[in-house]
Every structure is written in structure tokens, then in C-alpha cells.
């Protein structure tokens, strides 16, 4: 639901200090086919959606082969 997502992202924005960072960690669906730990979202989709809500990507890390970490700051 887009309205719920927008409300969630707005609550994060209000909770962050001006120089705060939003960190998202998830499993890459292309690299974690054999891991059954819930839904996975491709990082490019996450980056685009979070950009839409006013954040820019400042760092990207591959934690293990199937898990990524994205760090954002406000635009």
C-alpha cells in the first residue's frame, strides 16, 4: 500500500537527526535462492523507492554473498 509506505518513510524522516543515516540490509534475490528467510528485494528497487522519498544513496556494501547493506542520507 503506497499510503502506508509513504507514512512509514515520513515517520523515519521525522525520527532522524538532520545528519542521520537510514540503513537498509536485505538479501539479494539473485544470490540467495537457497536461503528461505522471507521476501527479498533487489537493491536497485530499494534505492529507487528510497530516492523517491527524499534520500540519496551514500554507500553500498556487500556483507556476505547474498546480503547487501545500503546507507542513505537526506537529499
N, CA, C and O atoms as a Tripos MOL2 file, in Angstrom:
@<TRIPOS>MOLECULE
protein
  300   299    75     0     0
PROTEIN
NO_CHARGES

@<TRIPOS>ATOM
      1 N           0.8440   -1.1710    0.0000 N.3       1 UNK1
      2 CA          0.0000    0.0000    0.0000 C.3       1 UNK1
      3 C           0.8950    1.2420    0.0000 C.2       1 UNK1
      4 O           1.7190    1.4210    0.8960 O.2       1 UNK1
      5 N           0.7260    2.0880   -1.0040 N.am      2 UNK2
      6 CA          1.5640    3.2870   -1.1510 C.3       2 UNK2
      7 C           1.3710    4.2820   -0.0160 C.2       2 UNK2
      8 O           2.3240    4.9400    0.4020 O.2       2 UNK2
      9 N           0.1540    4.3970    0.4820 N.am      3 UNK3
     10 CA         -0.1180    5.3480    1.5720 C.3       3 UNK3
     11 C           0.5960    4.9160    2.8490 C.2       3 UNK3
     12 O           1.1700    5.7480    3.5510 O.2       3 UNK3
     13 N           0.5640    3.6420    3.1480 N.am      4 UNK4
     14 CA          1.2550    3.1330    4.3420 C.3       4 UNK4
     15 C           2.7590    3.3060    4.1980 C.2       4 UNK4
     16 O           3.4360    3.6840    5.1540 O.2       4 UNK4
     17 N           3.2860    3.0300    3.0060 N.am      5 UNK5
     18 CA          4.7290    3.1790    2.7690 C.3       5 UNK5
     19 C           5.1440    4.6380    2.9320 C.2       5 UNK5
     20 O           6.1680    4.9310    3.5500 O.2       5 UNK5
     21 N           4.3500    5.5490    2.3770 N.am      6 UNK6
     22 CA          4.6680    6.9830    2.4910 C.3       6 UNK6
     23 C           4.6490    7.4230    3.9550 C.2       6 UNK6
     24 O           5.5150    8.1840    4.3860 O.2       6 UNK6
     25 N           3.6710    6.9490    4.7120 N.am      7 UNK7
     26 CA          3.5990    7.2870    6.1330 C.3       7 UNK7
     27 C           4.7830    6.7410    6.9120 C.2       7 UNK7
     28 O           5.3180    7.4120    7.7940 O.2       7 UNK7
     29 N           5.1890    5.5210    6.5840 N.am      8 UNK8
     30 CA          6.3410    4.9070    7.2420 C.3       8 UNK8
     31 C           7.6060    5.7000    6.9520 C.2       8 UNK8
     32 O           8.3790    5.9940    7.8640 O.2       8 UNK8
     33 N           7.8230    6.0490    5.6790 N.am      9 UNK9
     34 CA          9.0240    6.8060    5.3120 C.3       9 UNK9
     35 C           9.0100    8.2040    5.9440 C.2       9 UNK9
     36 O          10.0630    8.7160    6.3250 O.2       9 UNK9
     37 N           7.8540    8.8110    6.0560 N.am     10 UNK10
     38 CA          7.7560   10.1230    6.6920 C.3      10 UNK10
     39 C           8.0870   10.0280    8.1790 C.2      10 UNK10
     40 O           8.7190   10.9280    8.7320 O.2      10 UNK10
     41 N           7.6620    8.9410    8.8290 N.am     11 UNK11
     42 CA          7.9710    8.7830   10.2540 C.3      11 UNK11
     43 C           9.4790    8.5870   10.4680 C.2      11 UNK11
     44 O          10.0300    9.0480   11.4670 O.2      11 UNK11
     45 N          10.1380    7.9060    9.5340 N.am     12 UNK12
     46 CA         11.5850    7.7560    9.6210 C.3      12 UNK12
     47 C          12.2590    9.1140    9.4760 C.2      12 UNK12
     48 O          13.1720    9.4470   10.2320 O.2      12 UNK12
     49 N          11.8060    9.8910    8.5060 N.am     13 UNK13
     50 CA         12.3890   11.2150    8.2680 C.3      13 UNK13
     51 C          12.2610   12.0940    9.5120 C.2      13 UNK13
     52 O          13.1950   12.8170    9.8580 O.2      13 UNK13
     53 N          11.1210   12.0370   10.1790 N.am     14 UNK14
     54 CA         10.9090   12.8350   11.3880 C.3      14 UNK14
     55 C          11.7900   12.3570   12.5410 C.2      14 UNK14
     56 O          12.2260   13.1640   13.3630 O.2      14 UNK14
     57 N          12.0550   11.0530   12.6060 N.am     15 UNK15
     58 CA         12.8400   10.4910   13.7080 C.3      15 UNK15
     59 C          14.3380   10.7150   13.5460 C.2      15 UNK15
     60 O          15.0680   10.7380   14.5370 O.2      15 UNK15
     61 N          14.8050   10.8800   12.3110 N.am     16 UNK16
     62 CA         16.2380   11.0470   12.0680 C.3      16 UNK16
     63 C          16.7130   12.4500   12.4230 C.2      16 UNK16
     64 O          16.0200   13.4350   12.1690 O.2      16 UNK16
     65 N          17.8750   12.5270   12.9980 N.am     17 UNK17
     66 CA         18.5180   13.8260   13.1890 C.3      17 UNK17
     67 C          18.8960   14.3660   11.8120 C.2      17 UNK17
     68 O          18.9580   13.5910   10.8580 O.2      17 UNK17
     69 N          19.1500   15.6640   11.6760 N.am     18 UNK18
     70 CA         19.4750   16.2230   10.3560 C.3      18 UNK18
     71 C          20.6340   15.5220    9.6510 C.2      18 UNK18
     72 O          20.6390   15.4230    8.4240 O.2      18 UNK18
     73 N          21.6030   15.0400   10.4000 N.am     19 UNK19
     74 CA         22.7290   14.3440    9.7750 C.3      19 UNK19
     75 C          22.6180   12.8250    9.9340 C.2      19 UNK19
     76 O          23.5980   12.1030    9.7530 O.2      19 UNK19
     77 N          21.4180   12.3450   10.2740 N.am     20 UNK20
     78 CA         21.1930   10.9200   10.4830 C.3      20 UNK20
     79 C          21.2760   10.1230    9.1940 C.2      20 UNK20
     80 O          21.1940   10.6810    8.1000 O.2      20 UNK20
     81 N          21.4350    8.8310    9.3280 N.am     21 UNK21
     82 CA         21.5370    7.9240    8.1930 C.3      21 UNK21
     83 C          20.4440    6.8610    8.2830 C.2      21 UNK21
     84 O          20.0850    6.4000    9.3660 O.2      21 UNK21
     85 N          19.9360    6.4950    7.1370 N.am     22 UNK22
     86 CA         18.9890    5.3960    7.0190 C.3      22 UNK22
     87 C          19.7680    4.2120    6.4540 C.2      22 UNK22
     88 O          20.3610    4.3140    5.3800 O.2      22 UNK22
     89 N          19.7680    3.0930    7.1700 N.am     23 UNK23
     90 CA         20.4970    1.9030    6.7450 C.3      23 UNK23
     91 C          19.4960    0.7810    6.4980 C.2      23 UNK23
     92 O          18.6520    0.4880    7.3440 O.2      23 UNK23
     93 N          19.6030    0.1620    5.3330 N.am     24 UNK24
     94 CA         18.7390   -0.9540    4.9680 C.3      24 UNK24
     95 C          19.6270   -2.1480    4.6380 C.2      24 UNK24
     96 O          20.5600   -2.0430    3.8430 O.2      24 UNK24
     97 N          19.3220   -3.2800    5.2590 N.am     25 UNK25
     98 CA         20.0390   -4.5180    4.9990 C.3      25 UNK25
     99 C          19.0230   -5.5500    4.5330 C.2      25 UNK25
    100 O          17.9850   -5.7370    5.1680 O.2      25 UNK25
    101 N          19.3180   -6.2160    3.4280 N.am     26 UNK26
    102 CA         18.3950   -7.2240    2.9020 C.3      26 UNK26
    103 C          19.1710   -8.2700    2.1240 C.2      26 UNK26
    104 O          20.3650   -8.1190    1.8670 O.2      26 UNK26
    105 N          18.4740   -9.3310    1.7570 N.am     27 UNK27
    106 CA         19.0560  -10.3850    0.9320 C.3      27 UNK27
    107 C          18.7610  -10.1010   -0.5260 C.2      27 UNK27
    108 O          17.6450   -9.7170   -0.8750 O.2      27 UNK27
    109 N          19.7410  -10.2860   -1.3660 N.am     28 UNK28
    110 CA         19.5870  -10.1070   -2.8050 C.3      28 UNK28
    111 C          18.9120  -11.3500   -3.3750 C.2      28 UNK28
    112 O          19.4300  -12.4550   -3.2120 O.2      28 UNK28
    113 N          17.7630  -11.1930   -4.0420 N.am     29 UNK29
    114 CA         17.0510  -12.3720   -4.5560 C.3      29 UNK29
    115 C          17.8620  -13.1580   -5.5800 C.2      29 UNK29
    116 O          17.6440  -14.3590   -5.7400 O.2      29 UNK29
    117 N          18.7810  -12.5160   -6.2660 N.am     30 UNK30
    118 CA         19.5830  -13.2100   -7.2720 C.3      30 UNK30
    119 C          20.6740  -14.0720   -6.6500 C.2      30 UNK30
    120 O          21.1880  -14.9800   -7.3030 O.2      30 UNK30
    121 N          21.0330  -13.8010   -5.4040 N.am     31 UNK31
    122 CA         22.1350  -14.5190   -4.7650 C.3      31 UNK31
    123 C          21.6940  -15.3990   -3.6090 C.2      31 UNK31
    124 O          22.5220  -16.1020   -3.0290 O.2      31 UNK31
    125 N          20.4150  -15.3800   -3.2580 N.am     32 UNK32
    126 CA         20.0000  -16.1030   -2.0540 C.3      32 UNK32
    127 C          18.8440  -17.0620   -2.3350 C.2      32 UNK32
    128 O          17.9580  -17.2290   -1.4960 O.2      32 UNK32
    129 N          18.8490  -17.6860   -3.5000 N.am     33 UNK33
    130 CA         17.7720  -18.6130   -3.8570 C.3      33 UNK33
    131 C          17.6320  -19.7610   -2.8700 C.2      33 UNK33
    132 O          16.5150  -20.2100   -2.6140 O.2      33 UNK33
    133 N          18.7270  -20.2470   -2.3120 N.am     34 UNK34
    134 CA         18.6790  -21.3940   -1.4230 C.3      34 UNK34
    135 C          18.4490  -21.0090    0.0470 C.2      34 UNK34
    136 O          18.3880  -21.8870    0.9070 O.2      34 UNK34
    137 N          18.3240  -19.7370    0.3370 N.am     35 UNK35
    138 CA         18.0850  -19.2720    1.7010 C.3      35 UNK35
    139 C          16.6030  -18.9340    1.8350 C.2      35 UNK35
    140 O          16.0900  -18.1120    1.0760 O.2      35 UNK35
    141 N          15.9100  -19.5540    2.7840 N.am     36 UNK36
    142 CA         14.4810  -19.2980    2.9470 C.3      36 UNK36
    143 C          14.2480  -18.4850    4.2130 C.2      36 UNK36
    144 O          13.8710  -19.0300    5.2500 O.2      36 UNK36
    145 N          14.4740  -17.1790    4.1200 N.am     37 UNK37
    146 CA         14.2760  -16.3220    5.2960 C.3      37 UNK37
    147 C          13.3880  -15.1360    4.9610 C.2      37 UNK37
    148 O          13.5970  -14.0340    5.4660 O.2      37 UNK37
    149 N          12.4050  -15.3620    4.1160 N.am     38 UNK38
    150 CA         11.4160  -14.3290    3.8310 C.3      38 UNK38
    151 C          11.6380  -13.6370    2.5070 C.2      38 UNK38
    152 O          12.5350  -13.9980    1.7440 O.2      38 UNK38
    153 N          10.8070  -12.6310    2.2400 N.am     39 UNK39
    154 CA         10.8900  -11.9200    0.9640 C.3      39 UNK39
    155 C          12.2120  -11.1770    0.8080 C.2      39 UNK39
    156 O          12.8340  -10.7600    1.7850 O.2      39 UNK39
    157 N          12.6180  -11.0260   -0.4390 N.am     40 UNK40
    158 CA         13.8550  -10.3210   -0.7550 C.3      40 UNK40
    159 C          13.5450   -9.2550   -1.7900 C.2      40 UNK40
    160 O          12.6750   -9.4400   -2.6420 O.2      40 UNK40
    161 N          14.2500   -8.1540   -1.7170 N.am     41 UNK41
    162 CA         14.0430   -7.0520   -2.6600 C.3      41 UNK41
    163 C          15.3760   -6.7140   -3.2980 C.2      41 UNK41
    164 O          16.3790   -6.5400   -2.6050 O.2      41 UNK41
    165 N          15.3860   -6.6230   -4.6040 N.am     42 UNK42
    166 CA         16.6150   -6.2780   -5.3110 C.3      42 UNK42
    167 C          17.0360   -4.8650   -4.9030 C.2      42 UNK42
    168 O          16.1950   -3.9730   -4.7910 O.2      42 UNK42
    169 N          18.3210   -4.6640   -4.6830 N.am     43 UNK43
    170 CA         18.8030   -3.3820   -4.1530 C.3      43 UNK43
    171 C          18.4890   -2.2010   -5.0620 C.2      43 UNK43
    172 O          18.2500   -1.1030   -4.5580 O.2      43 UNK43
    173 N          18.4810   -2.3770   -6.3680 N.am     44 UNK44
    174 CA         18.1520   -1.2610   -7.2620 C.3      44 UNK44
    175 C          16.7240   -0.7670   -7.0400 C.2      44 UNK44
    176 O          16.4610    0.4320   -7.1360 O.2      44 UNK44
    177 N          15.8130   -1.6740   -6.7480 N.am     45 UNK45
    178 CA         14.4350   -1.2890   -6.4520 C.3      45 UNK45
    179 C          14.3660   -0.4970   -5.1490 C.2      45 UNK45
    180 O          13.6630    0.5100   -5.0680 O.2      45 UNK45
    181 N          15.0930   -0.9480   -4.1370 N.am     46 UNK46
    182 CA         15.1340   -0.2400   -2.8500 C.3      46 UNK46
    183 C          15.6910    1.1690   -3.0450 C.2      46 UNK46
    184 O          15.1310    2.1410   -2.5380 O.2      46 UNK46
    185 N          16.7880    1.2690   -3.7770 N.am     47 UNK47
    186 CA         17.4290    2.5750   -4.0000 C.3      47 UNK47
    187 C          16.4540    3.5400   -4.6760 C.2      47 UNK47
    188 O          16.3450    4.6970   -4.2710 O.2      47 UNK47
    189 N          15.7500    3.0710   -5.6960 N.am     48 UNK48
    190 CA         14.7890    3.9180   -6.3950 C.3      48 UNK48
    191 C          13.6390    4.3620   -5.5140 C.2      48 UNK48
    192 O          13.2290    5.5220   -5.5520 O.2      48 UNK48
    193 N          13.1180    3.4390   -4.7220 N.am     49 UNK49
    194 CA         11.9970    3.7960   -3.8490 C.3      49 UNK49
    195 C          12.4150    4.7730   -2.7610 C.2      49 UNK49
    196 O          11.6970    5.7280   -2.4640 O.2      49 UNK49
    197 N          13.5750    4.5310   -2.1690 N.am     50 UNK50
    198 CA         14.0330    5.4170   -1.0960 C.3      50 UNK50
    199 C          14.3850    6.7990   -1.6630 C.2      50 UNK50
    200 O          14.1610    7.8080   -0.9940 O.2      50 UNK50
    201 N          14.9280    6.8590   -2.8770 N.am     51 UNK51
    202 CA         15.1900    8.1370   -3.5560 C.3      51 UNK51
    203 C          13.8790    8.9220   -3.6920 C.2      51 UNK51
    204 O          13.8360   10.1270   -3.4450 O.2      51 UNK51
    205 N          12.8300    8.2280   -4.0820 N.am     52 UNK52
    206 CA         11.5160    8.8520   -4.2460 C.3      52 UNK52
    207 C          11.0590    9.5550   -2.9580 C.2      52 UNK52
    208 O          10.3650   10.5700   -3.0130 O.2      52 UNK52
    209 N          11.4470    9.0150   -1.8200 N.am     53 UNK53
    210 CA         11.0310    9.5880   -0.5340 C.3      53 UNK53
    211 C          12.0400   10.5800    0.0490 C.2      53 UNK53
    212 O          11.9300   10.9580    1.2150 O.2      53 UNK53
    213 N          13.0160   11.0010   -0.7490 N.am     54 UNK54
    214 CA         13.8680   12.1100   -0.3340 C.3      54 UNK54
    215 C          15.2430   11.7590    0.1990 C.2      54 UNK54
    216 O          15.8530   12.5690    0.8960 O.2      54 UNK54
    217 N          15.7460   10.5770   -0.1080 N.am     55 UNK55
    218 CA         17.0620   10.1610    0.3590 C.3      55 UNK55
    219 C          17.9710    9.8330   -0.8200 C.2      55 UNK55
    220 O          17.5040    9.4420   -1.8900 O.2      55 UNK55
    221 N          19.2750    9.9970   -0.6090 N.am     56 UNK56
    222 CA         20.2340    9.6030   -1.6390 C.3      56 UNK56
    223 C          21.1710    8.5490   -1.0720 C.2      56 UNK56
    224 O          21.5090    8.5650    0.1120 O.2      56 UNK56
    225 N          21.5760    7.6460   -1.9270 N.am     57 UNK57
    226 CA         22.4880    6.5830   -1.5420 C.3      57 UNK57
    227 C          23.8830    7.1550   -1.3560 C.2      57 UNK57
    228 O          24.3940    7.8450   -2.2380 O.2      57 UNK57
    229 N          24.5090    6.8740   -0.2070 N.am     58 UNK58
    230 CA         25.8750    7.3570    0.0200 C.3      58 UNK58
    231 C          26.8760    6.2130    0.1390 C.2      58 UNK58
    232 O          28.0810    6.4330    0.0160 O.2      58 UNK58
    233 N          26.3860    4.9840    0.3790 N.am     59 UNK59
    234 CA         27.3000    3.8420    0.4520 C.3      59 UNK59
    235 C          26.5260    2.5560    0.2030 C.2      59 UNK59
    236 O          25.3410    2.4370    0.5130 O.2      59 UNK59
    237 N          27.2470    1.6010   -0.3710 N.am     60 UNK60
    238 CA         26.6760    0.2760   -0.6590 C.3      60 UNK60
    239 C          27.7490   -0.7480   -0.2990 C.2      60 UNK60
    240 O          28.9010   -0.6260   -0.7140 O.2      60 UNK60
    241 N          27.3540   -1.7620    0.4820 N.am     61 UNK61
    242 CA         28.3020   -2.7930    0.9030 C.3      61 UNK61
    243 C          27.6950   -4.1700    0.6800 C.2      61 UNK61
    244 O          26.4990   -4.3760    0.8850 O.2      61 UNK61
    245 N          28.5180   -5.0900    0.2670 N.am     62 UNK62
    246 CA         28.1190   -6.4960    0.1840 C.3      62 UNK62
    247 C          28.6180   -7.1490    1.4580 C.2      62 UNK62
    248 O          29.8280   -7.2730    1.6500 O.2      62 UNK62
    249 N          27.7140   -7.5720    2.3350 N.am     63 UNK63
    250 CA         28.1010   -8.1070    3.6400 C.3      63 UNK63
    251 C          28.5900   -9.5490    3.5020 C.2      63 UNK63
    252 O          29.6950   -9.8790    3.9320 O.2      63 UNK63
    253 N          27.7880  -10.3750    2.9190 N.am     64 UNK64
    254 CA         28.1280  -11.7470    2.5460 C.3      64 UNK64
    255 C          27.6030  -11.9080    1.1280 C.2      64 UNK64
    256 O          26.9050  -11.0160    0.6450 O.2      64 UNK64
    257 N          27.9030  -12.9870    0.4480 N.am     65 UNK65
    258 CA         27.4850  -13.0660   -0.9610 C.3      65 UNK65
    259 C          26.0040  -12.7740   -1.2130 C.2      65 UNK65
    260 O          25.6610  -12.2050   -2.2500 O.2      65 UNK65
    261 N          25.1330  -13.1490   -0.2940 N.am     66 UNK66
    262 CA         23.7060  -12.9450   -0.5470 C.3      66 UNK66
    263 C          23.0950  -11.7350    0.1580 C.2      66 UNK66
    264 O          21.9100  -11.4670   -0.0360 O.2      66 UNK66
    265 N          23.8450  -11.0010    0.9580 N.am     67 UNK67
    266 CA         23.2670   -9.9090    1.7370 C.3      67 UNK67
    267 C          23.9650   -8.5880    1.4240 C.2      67 UNK67
    268 O          25.1920   -8.5230    1.3520 O.2      67 UNK67
    269 N          23.1610   -7.5340    1.2390 N.am     68 UNK68
    270 CA         23.7010   -6.2070    0.9650 C.3      68 UNK68
    271 C          23.2720   -5.2030    2.0270 C.2      68 UNK68
    272 O          22.2810   -5.4150    2.7270 O.2      68 UNK68
    273 N          24.0160   -4.1170    2.1450 N.am     69 UNK69
    274 CA         23.6900   -3.0180    3.0500 C.3      69 UNK69
    275 C          23.7410   -1.7260    2.2570 C.2      69 UNK69
    276 O          24.7150   -1.4530    1.5550 O.2      69 UNK69
    277 N          22.6760   -0.9250    2.3740 N.am     70 UNK70
    278 CA         22.5850    0.3740    1.7040 C.3      70 UNK70
    279 C          22.4910    1.4600    2.7610 C.2      70 UNK70
    280 O          21.7260    1.3360    3.7180 O.2      70 UNK70
    281 N          23.2640    2.5230    2.5920 N.am     71 UNK71
    282 CA         23.2520    3.6390    3.5510 C.3      71 UNK71
    283 C          22.8230    4.8910    2.7980 C.2      71 UNK71
    284 O          23.3750    5.2230    1.7490 O.2      71 UNK71
    285 N          21.8280    5.5790    3.3550 N.am     72 UNK72
    286 CA         21.2570    6.7670    2.7220 C.3      72 UNK72
    287 C          21.3390    7.9620    3.6570 C.2      72 UNK72
    288 O          21.4240    7.8150    4.8760 O.2      72 UNK72
    289 N          21.3130    9.1460    3.0610 N.am     73 UNK73
    290 CA         21.1460   10.3910    3.8030 C.3      73 UNK73
    291 C          20.0940   11.2160    3.0940 C.2      73 UNK73
    292 O          19.7640   10.9580    1.9370 O.2      73 UNK73
    293 N          19.5700   12.2080    3.7930 N.am     74 UNK74
    294 CA         18.5660   13.0760    3.1740 C.3      74 UNK74
    295 C          19.1510   13.8570    2.0200 C.2      74 UNK74
    296 O          20.3200   14.2410    2.0480 O.2      74 UNK74
    297 N          18.3330   14.0930    0.9980 N.am     75 UNK75
    298 CA         18.7670   14.9030   -0.1390 C.3      75 UNK75
    299 C          18.5150   16.3560    0.1760 C.2      75 UNK75
    300 O          18.8070   17.2250   -0.6450 O.2      75 UNK75
@<TRIPOS>BOND
     1     1     2 1
     2     2     3 1
     3     3     4 2
     4     3     5 am
     5     5     6 1
     6     6     7 1
     7     7     8 2
     8     7     9 am
     9     9    10 1
    10    10    11 1
    11    11    12 2
    12    11    13 am
    13    13    14 1
    14    14    15 1
    15    15    16 2
    16    15    17 am
    17    17    18 1
    18    18    19 1
    19    19    20 2
    20    19    21 am
    21    21    22 1
    22    22    23 1
    23    23    24 2
    24    23    25 am
    25    25    26 1
    26    26    27 1
    27    27    28 2
    28    27    29 am
    29    29    30 1
    30    30    31 1
    31    31    32 2
    32    31    33 am
    33    33    34 1
    34    34    35 1
    35    35    36 2
    36    35    37 am
    37    37    38 1
    38    38    39 1
    39    39    40 2
    40    39    41 am
    41    41    42 1
    42    42    43 1
    43    43    44 2
    44    43    45 am
    45    45    46 1
    46    46    47 1
    47    47    48 2
    48    47    49 am
    49    49    50 1
    50    50    51 1
    51    51    52 2
    52    51    53 am
    53    53    54 1
    54    54    55 1
    55    55    56 2
    56    55    57 am
    57    57    58 1
    58    58    59 1
    59    59    60 2
    60    59    61 am
    61    61    62 1
    62    62    63 1
    63    63    64 2
    64    63    65 am
    65    65    66 1
    66    66    67 1
    67    67    68 2
    68    67    69 am
    69    69    70 1
    70    70    71 1
    71    71    72 2
    72    71    73 am
    73    73    74 1
    74    74    75 1
    75    75    76 2
    76    75    77 am
    77    77    78 1
    78    78    79 1
    79    79    80 2
    80    79    81 am
    81    81    82 1
    82    82    83 1
    83    83    84 2
    84    83    85 am
    85    85    86 1
    86    86    87 1
    87    87    88 2
    88    87    89 am
    89    89    90 1
    90    90    91 1
    91    91    92 2
    92    91    93 am
    93    93    94 1
    94    94    95 1
    95    95    96 2
    96    95    97 am
    97    97    98 1
    98    98    99 1
    99    99   100 2
   100    99   101 am
   101   101   102 1
   102   102   103 1
   103   103   104 2
   104   103   105 am
   105   105   106 1
   106   106   107 1
   107   107   108 2
   108   107   109 am
   109   109   110 1
   110   110   111 1
   111   111   112 2
   112   111   113 am
   113   113   114 1
   114   114   115 1
   115   115   116 2
   116   115   117 am
   117   117   118 1
   118   118   119 1
   119   119   120 2
   120   119   121 am
   121   121   122 1
   122   122   123 1
   123   123   124 2
   124   123   125 am
   125   125   126 1
   126   126   127 1
   127   127   128 2
   128   127   129 am
   129   129   130 1
   130   130   131 1
   131   131   132 2
   132   131   133 am
   133   133   134 1
   134   134   135 1
   135   135   136 2
   136   135   137 am
   137   137   138 1
   138   138   139 1
   139   139   140 2
   140   139   141 am
   141   141   142 1
   142   142   143 1
   143   143   144 2
   144   143   145 am
   145   145   146 1
   146   146   147 1
   147   147   148 2
   148   147   149 am
   149   149   150 1
   150   150   151 1
   151   151   152 2
   152   151   153 am
   153   153   154 1
   154   154   155 1
   155   155   156 2
   156   155   157 am
   157   157   158 1
   158   158   159 1
   159   159   160 2
   160   159   161 am
   161   161   162 1
   162   162   163 1
   163   163   164 2
   164   163   165 am
   165   165   166 1
   166   166   167 1
   167   167   168 2
   168   167   169 am
   169   169   170 1
   170   170   171 1
   171   171   172 2
   172   171   173 am
   173   173   174 1
   174   174   175 1
   175   175   176 2
   176   175   177 am
   177   177   178 1
   178   178   179 1
   179   179   180 2
   180   179   181 am
   181   181   182 1
   182   182   183 1
   183   183   184 2
   184   183   185 am
   185   185   186 1
   186   186   187 1
   187   187   188 2
   188   187   189 am
   189   189   190 1
   190   190   191 1
   191   191   192 2
   192   191   193 am
   193   193   194 1
   194   194   195 1
   195   195   196 2
   196   195   197 am
   197   197   198 1
   198   198   199 1
   199   199   200 2
   200   199   201 am
   201   201   202 1
   202   202   203 1
   203   203   204 2
   204   203   205 am
   205   205   206 1
   206   206   207 1
   207   207   208 2
   208   207   209 am
   209   209   210 1
   210   210   211 1
   211   211   212 2
   212   211   213 am
   213   213   214 1
   214   214   215 1
   215   215   216 2
   216   215   217 am
   217   217   218 1
   218   218   219 1
   219   219   220 2
   220   219   221 am
   221   221   222 1
   222   222   223 1
   223   223   224 2
   224   223   225 am
   225   225   226 1
   226   226   227 1
   227   227   228 2
   228   227   229 am
   229   229   230 1
   230   230   231 1
   231   231   232 2
   232   231   233 am
   233   233   234 1
   234   234   235 1
   235   235   236 2
   236   235   237 am
   237   237   238 1
   238   238   239 1
   239   239   240 2
   240   239   241 am
   241   241   242 1
   242   242   243 1
   243   243   244 2
   244   243   245 am
   245   245   246 1
   246   246   247 1
   247   247   248 2
   248   247   249 am
   249   249   250 1
   250   250   251 1
   251   251   252 2
   252   251   253 am
   253   253   254 1
   254   254   255 1
   255   255   256 2
   256   255   257 am
   257   257   258 1
   258   258   259 1
   259   259   260 2
   260   259   261 am
   261   261   262 1
   262   262   263 1
   263   263   264 2
   264   263   265 am
   265   265   266 1
   266   266   267 1
   267   267   268 2
   268   267   269 am
   269   269   270 1
   270   270   271 1
   271   271   272 2
   272   271   273 am
   273   273   274 1
   274   274   275 1
   275   275   276 2
   276   275   277 am
   277   277   278 1
   278   278   279 1
   279   279   280 2
   280   279   281 am
   281   281   282 1
   282   282   283 1
   283   283   284 2
   284   283   285 am
   285   285   286 1
   286   286   287 1
   287   287   288 2
   288   287   289 am
   289   289   290 1
   290   290   291 1
   291   291   292 2
   292   291   293 am
   293   293   294 1
   294   294   295 1
   295   295   296 2
   296   295   297 am
   297   297   298 1
   298   298   299 1
   299   299   300 2
@<TRIPOS>SUBSTRUCTURE
     1 UNK1         2 RESIDUE 1 A UNK
     2 UNK2         6 RESIDUE 1 A UNK
     3 UNK3        10 RESIDUE 1 A UNK
     4 UNK4        14 RESIDUE 1 A UNK
     5 UNK5        18 RESIDUE 1 A UNK
     6 UNK6        22 RESIDUE 1 A UNK
     7 UNK7        26 RESIDUE 1 A UNK
     8 UNK8        30 RESIDUE 1 A UNK
     9 UNK9        34 RESIDUE 1 A UNK
    10 UNK10       38 RESIDUE 1 A UNK
    11 UNK11       42 RESIDUE 1 A UNK
    12 UNK12       46 RESIDUE 1 A UNK
    13 UNK13       50 RESIDUE 1 A UNK
    14 UNK14       54 RESIDUE 1 A UNK
    15 UNK15       58 RESIDUE 1 A UNK
    16 UNK16       62 RESIDUE 1 A UNK
    17 UNK17       66 RESIDUE 1 A UNK
    18 UNK18       70 RESIDUE 1 A UNK
    19 UNK19       74 RESIDUE 1 A UNK
    20 UNK20       78 RESIDUE 1 A UNK
    21 UNK21       82 RESIDUE 1 A UNK
    22 UNK22       86 RESIDUE 1 A UNK
    23 UNK23       90 RESIDUE 1 A UNK
    24 UNK24       94 RESIDUE 1 A UNK
    25 UNK25       98 RESIDUE 1 A UNK
    26 UNK26      102 RESIDUE 1 A UNK
    27 UNK27      106 RESIDUE 1 A UNK
    28 UNK28      110 RESIDUE 1 A UNK
    29 UNK29      114 RESIDUE 1 A UNK
    30 UNK30      118 RESIDUE 1 A UNK
    31 UNK31      122 RESIDUE 1 A UNK
    32 UNK32      126 RESIDUE 1 A UNK
    33 UNK33      130 RESIDUE 1 A UNK
    34 UNK34      134 RESIDUE 1 A UNK
    35 UNK35      138 RESIDUE 1 A UNK
    36 UNK36      142 RESIDUE 1 A UNK
    37 UNK37      146 RESIDUE 1 A UNK
    38 UNK38      150 RESIDUE 1 A UNK
    39 UNK39      154 RESIDUE 1 A UNK
    40 UNK40      158 RESIDUE 1 A UNK
    41 UNK41      162 RESIDUE 1 A UNK
    42 UNK42      166 RESIDUE 1 A UNK
    43 UNK43      170 RESIDUE 1 A UNK
    44 UNK44      174 RESIDUE 1 A UNK
    45 UNK45      178 RESIDUE 1 A UNK
    46 UNK46      182 RESIDUE 1 A UNK
    47 UNK47      186 RESIDUE 1 A UNK
    48 UNK48      190 RESIDUE 1 A UNK
    49 UNK49      194 RESIDUE 1 A UNK
    50 UNK50      198 RESIDUE 1 A UNK
    51 UNK51      202 RESIDUE 1 A UNK
    52 UNK52      206 RESIDUE 1 A UNK
    53 UNK53      210 RESIDUE 1 A UNK
    54 UNK54      214 RESIDUE 1 A UNK
    55 UNK55      218 RESIDUE 1 A UNK
    56 UNK56      222 RESIDUE 1 A UNK
    57 UNK57      226 RESIDUE 1 A UNK
    58 UNK58      230 RESIDUE 1 A UNK
    59 UNK59      234 RESIDUE 1 A UNK
    60 UNK60      238 RESIDUE 1 A UNK
    61 UNK61      242 RESIDUE 1 A UNK
    62 UNK62      246 RESIDUE 1 A UNK
    63 UNK63      250 RESIDUE 1 A UNK
    64 UNK64      254 RESIDUE 1 A UNK
    65 UNK65      258 RESIDUE 1 A UNK
    66 UNK66      262 RESIDUE 1 A UNK
    67 UNK67      266 RESIDUE 1 A UNK
    68 UNK68      270 RESIDUE 1 A UNK
    69 UNK69      274 RESIDUE 1 A UNK
    70 UNK70      278 RESIDUE 1 A UNK
    71 UNK71      282 RESIDUE 1 A UNK
    72 UNK72      286 RESIDUE 1 A UNK
    73 UNK73      290 RESIDUE 1 A UNK
    74 UNK74      294 RESIDUE 1 A UNK
    75 UNK75      298 RESIDUE 1 A UNK
